Amino acid sequence: MELTHLDEHGNICTRHAHAASSELLAFALVGSRAPGFHHDLASKLQGLMMAIDEIGEVSGDIPPAVMRAIDTAQDALREVLGLLNGNRTLTMPPVRTRISLADLLACAAERVYVNLRDTPTTASVEVPVPALTHALALVLDAAGGPGRGRTVEVTTVVSEGHATITIVASSDATENIGESLAIARFALLREQGDLQCAAEGSRLVVRLPVVA
């Protein structure tokens, strides 16, 4: 069995590589370890943060350079814990939260180092934010092509209770593009959305229901 997205005619896309079930199961194998891994890693990081706190509380004069190093280490650990906690939410039952579509797209773009050249929208959606951020990040990453510092043109049109997000796609395919688009479509379909490609594969089109 192969999983993929659709073209503008509702047919299985033949423009991008399909995602074989074996590849998706390989991703699932890694993902099945995620809850335990996140728990174990969070415990170790919290222990490390406590140890660094104790170093900073040692009596006596501590050179300013050492205090700066301690502060830097604490800030870095807090950022790592934030990333870890964000990923942990993907392993939990989805909780739908209202968020502006512009903010959701911005967070997704930041995750994959893509700059957006977009059409402003005031529309909001009610979705499991971590999952949809990841799904949109996969789509934007695929559209941007390989590399970093990419700019992607995005146009959003809201009509009849849905937002249609059209993303201009690079002709250079990213690694695992078939798997990325299949996973993204799975997450979008759970929220009554969809993902299609159009214009000979040079556009990726995301649809999501909006809230009043």
N, C-alpha and C positions, 0 to 999 in steps of 0.2 A: 504494500500500500504506500502511495506517495501523497503527501499533503502539500498544498500550494495555495496561492491566492487566485483571484479571478481577473479576467480582463474586462474592458468596458462593456462587453456584450454578455457578461455573466458566464462565460466559458472558462474552463481551466486555462490559466496563463501558460503560454508556450514561449514567452519571451525571456523569462527568468528561469534559472535552474529550480527544479523541484526539490522538495525536502523529503528524502527517503525516511521511512519510519525507523530504520536502524540508526540514522544520525540523530533523530529526535529522542530515541530511547537512550542514546549515549548521553545527551544533555540531561535527560531525566535521571539517569544513574547518578550523575554528579549532584543534581538537585535534591535527590532523596537523602543525601548526606547533609544537606544544608542546615536543617534545624539543629541537629546535634553539634555540628561544627560551629554554628553561630553561638550556641550556648557555651561550649568549651572555650572558644576564643574570647568571648565577653568576660568570662570568669578570670582568665589569665590577664587580660588587659586591666580589669579593675584591680587585681592584685598588684600589678605593676604601677598603676596610678597611686595606690596607697603607699607603696614603697617610696616613690618619688616625693610624695607629700611628707613622709617621715624624714627624708633627707633634708628637705627645706626647713624642717622644724628643729633640726639639730641645734643644740645650744652652742653659743660662740659665734664669732664673726665668720660669715661666709663671704668670700670674695664676690664682688658684683658680677664678674664673668660667670661664676658658677650659678648664681641665682638666675641670670639670664638664660643659661642653658637649661636649668630646671623648668623655668616658665615655658621655654620653647618646647621641651619634651611633654609637658602637661597639655599644652595647646594641641600638639600633634596627636597625642593619645585621645583627647576629646573628639577631634575630627575623625579619627579611626573608629571610635565607638559610635559616633553619629552615622557614619557610613554603614557600619555593621547593623545597627538597629534599623536603619532604613531597609537593608536587605532582608532582615528577619521578617518584616511585614509581608514579604512576598510568600512566605511559607505559612501564613495564617489565613483564616477565612477572610474574604474581602469585606472591608468596611467602606461604604460609599460616602464620599464627602463632596460638598459643593466647592468648586474651584473655577476660577475664570479660565477659559480656554487659552487665552494669551499666556497666563502664568504656567499652565500645564505644558504648553509648547516650549516656553522659555526654559523650564527645568529639564525637559527632555533634550533640548539642544545643548544645554550646558554639560549634560552628562557625557555626550559623545563629541564634545569640542567642535560643534557646528555653529556657525553664525547664521542667524535668520535674517533674511530680507523679506519681511512679511507685510500682509495687509492687516492693519489693526482691527480687532474685533472686541466687542463688549460682551459677547456670549459667554455663558457659564455652563458647565456640565456637572453632573453628580456621578462620580465614578470612584473606584478604589484607586486613589492617587498613585501609590507606588507601582501598581501593576500597569496602569495606563501610561505613566511616565516612562516605564521601561519599554512598553510596546511602541510608543511614539519615538523613543530614542532609537530603537531598532530600525524603524522606518526612515528616520532622518539620516541615520548612519548609512543605510543602504543607498539613499538618494544622493548623499554627499560624495560617494565614491571613496576610494582609499585615501589615507593620509589624514593629517590634522589641519586645523586652520581653514576649514572649508566654509563656503557660504552657500546656503540653499535658499532658493526663492519659494515662498509659501503664500498662497492665496486662500483666504477663508470666506466662504459665502454661507449665510444662514438663511434657510428657507424651509417652511412647513415643519418646523420643530427639529430640524437636523442641521448640523454644520457640515459642510463639504470642504475639506482641506485638500487643496491640490498642491502637490510638491513637485517641483522640477527635479528630475532625477539625472544623475551623471550617467554617461554611457559606459563608464568603467565600473565593472561589478566588484563589490567587496567580497571578501572571503565569507563563505557560508551564507550568501545572500538568500538562498532558497529557504534555509532553516530560519533565518531571521524574520523573513516575511511571513512564513507559516506561523511562527510563534506570535508575532504581532497580530496577525489576523485572528488567531485563537482568542487572544485577550480582548480584541475589539468586538468580536462576535458575542462574547459573554455580556457585553454592555449594550447589546442591540446595535452595534456599529458594524463596520465592514472595512475591508481594504481591497482595492482594485488597482490595476495599472491601466494606463491609457496612452493614446498617441504613440503607438509602437514601443511602449515601454519607457518613453521619456517623461512620463508623469506617473506619480503614485498618488492615489486618491483615497483619503480616509474620510469615512462618514461616522459621525457620532450624534446621538440625540442631545439636544440642549434643554436646559430648564429655564422656566420663565423667571 
